[in-house]
């Protein structure tokens, strides 16, 4: 197995781990608040669970695409484009790192406090995004869907 396939496999596994974690914290409003859920959402446990399950299912779908890109399961539709899109979604999420750092290091003032843990979440999103982008670009030719 080449390194690019390993990257996509790793990205898929990470997405499955995130999916399980997302669904699990949805059953605890206090944990959801700790990990960044809006307070209004945490006050409504039923909505919180539904939102967590939906996000968890999306992350699980991302995991399936990563594993498909690694060649461990059949090629899924629009494989190249969706793998690239997954990487872009994680990279976009990681862009929160910039304002988070500016607030944590008191470069800018904010009425919204930023916990240091959110910086780690953004760095994690950046790493997962890079894993998907690099794995996809290096495998681009072999990821072409079957007709």
C-alpha positions as CSV (number, residue, x, y, z in Angstrom):
1,X,0.0,0.0,0.0
2,X,1.4,3.4,-0.9
3,X,1.6,6.4,1.4
4,X,-1.3,8.2,-0.3
5,X,-3.7,5.3,0.3
6,X,-2.5,5.2,3.9
7,X,-3.3,8.9,4.3
8,X,-6.8,8.4,3.0
9,X,-7.2,5.4,5.2
10,X,-6.0,7.5,8.2
11,X,-8.4,10.3,7.2
12,X,-11.3,7.8,7.1
13,X,-10.5,6.3,10.4
14,X,-10.2,9.7,12.0
15,X,-13.6,10.6,10.7
16,X,-15.1,7.5,12.1
17,X,-13.6,8.3,15.5
18,X,-14.9,11.9,15.3
19,X,-18.4,10.5,14.3
20,X,-18.5,8.3,17.4
21,X,-17.3,11.1,19.6
22,X,-19.8,13.6,18.2
23,X,-22.7,11.2,18.8
24,X,-21.5,10.4,22.3
25,X,-21.2,14.0,23.4
26,X,-24.6,14.7,22.0
27,X,-26.1,12.8,24.9
28,X,-24.5,15.1,27.5
29,X,-25.4,18.8,27.3
30,X,-22.5,19.7,29.7
31,X,-19.9,17.9,27.5
32,X,-21.5,19.5,24.4
33,X,-21.1,22.9,25.9
34,X,-17.5,22.2,26.8
35,X,-16.7,21.2,23.3
36,X,-18.3,24.3,21.8
37,X,-22.0,23.6,21.2
38,X,-24.1,26.8,21.4
39,X,-25.8,27.2,24.7
40,X,-29.3,27.4,23.1
41,X,-28.7,24.0,21.6
42,X,-27.5,22.5,24.8
43,X,-30.6,23.6,26.6
44,X,-32.8,21.5,24.3
45,X,-31.6,17.9,24.8
46,X,-33.7,16.4,22.0
47,X,-32.5,18.8,19.4
48,X,-28.9,18.4,20.7
49,X,-29.1,14.6,20.2
50,X,-30.6,15.0,16.7
51,X,-28.0,17.5,15.7
52,X,-25.2,15.3,17.1
53,X,-26.5,12.2,15.3
54,X,-26.8,14.1,12.0
55,X,-23.2,15.5,12.3
56,X,-22.0,12.1,13.3
57,X,-23.6,10.5,10.3
58,X,-22.0,13.1,8.0
59,X,-18.6,12.4,9.6
60,X,-19.2,8.6,9.1
61,X,-19.9,9.2,5.5
62,X,-16.6,11.2,5.2
63,X,-15.0,8.1,6.8
64,X,-16.5,5.8,4.2
65,X,-15.2,8.0,1.4
66,X,-11.7,8.0,3.0
67,X,-11.7,4.3,3.2
68,X,-13.1,4.0,-0.4
69,X,-10.2,6.3,-1.6
70,X,-7.8,4.0,0.2
71,X,-9.1,1.1,-1.9
72,X,-10.5,-0.8,1.1
73,X,-14.1,-0.8,-0.2
74,X,-15.6,-0.3,-3.6
75,X,-15.2,3.1,-5.2
76,X,-18.0,5.4,-4.2
77,X,-19.6,7.9,-6.6
78,X,-17.8,11.2,-7.3
79,X,-14.9,9.9,-5.2
80,X,-12.2,12.4,-6.2
81,X,-14.5,15.4,-5.9
82,X,-16.0,14.4,-2.6
83,X,-12.6,13.6,-1.1
84,X,-11.3,17.0,-2.2
85,X,-14.5,18.6,-0.7
86,X,-14.0,16.8,2.6
87,X,-10.5,18.2,2.8
88,X,-11.7,21.7,2.0
89,X,-14.4,21.5,4.6
90,X,-11.9,20.6,7.3
91,X,-9.5,23.3,6.1
92,X,-12.3,25.9,6.2
93,X,-13.1,24.8,9.7
94,X,-9.4,25.2,10.6
95,X,-9.5,28.9,9.5
96,X,-11.0,29.7,12.9
97,X,-7.5,29.2,14.2
98,X,-6.6,32.7,13.1
99,X,-9.1,34.7,15.1
100,X,-8.8,32.2,18.0
101,X,-5.0,32.9,18.3
102,X,-5.6,36.6,18.0
103,X,-8.0,36.5,20.9
104,X,-6.1,34.1,23.1
105,X,-2.9,36.1,22.7
106,X,-4.8,39.4,23.4
107,X,-3.9,40.8,20.0
108,X,-7.6,41.7,19.5
109,X,-10.3,42.2,22.1
110,X,-13.4,40.0,21.9
111,X,-16.5,39.9,24.0
112,X,-16.6,36.1,23.3
113,X,-14.0,34.2,25.3
114,X,-11.9,31.6,23.5
115,X,-10.7,28.6,25.4
116,X,-7.2,27.3,24.5
117,X,-8.8,23.9,23.7
118,X,-10.5,25.5,20.7
119,X,-7.0,26.2,19.2
120,X,-6.3,22.5,19.4
121,X,-9.6,21.6,17.7
122,X,-8.7,24.0,14.9
123,X,-5.2,22.5,14.5
124,X,-6.8,19.0,14.5
125,X,-9.2,20.1,11.7
126,X,-6.2,21.5,9.7
127,X,-4.4,18.2,10.0
128,X,-7.3,16.1,8.9
129,X,-7.9,18.5,6.0
130,X,-4.3,18.3,4.9
131,X,-4.4,14.5,5.2
132,X,-7.5,14.3,2.9
133,X,-6.1,16.9,0.4
134,X,-2.6,15.3,0.2
135,X,-4.0,11.8,-0.1
136,X,-6.5,12.8,-2.7
137,X,-4.1,14.8,-4.9
138,X,-1.5,12.0,-4.8
139,X,-4.1,9.4,-5.7
140,X,-6.0,11.6,-8.2
141,X,-5.5,9.4,-11.3
142,X,-6.4,6.1,-9.6
143,X,-9.5,7.6,-7.9
144,X,-11.4,8.0,-11.1
145,X,-14.9,6.5,-10.8
146,X,-15.8,3.5,-12.8
147,X,-18.3,4.0,-15.7
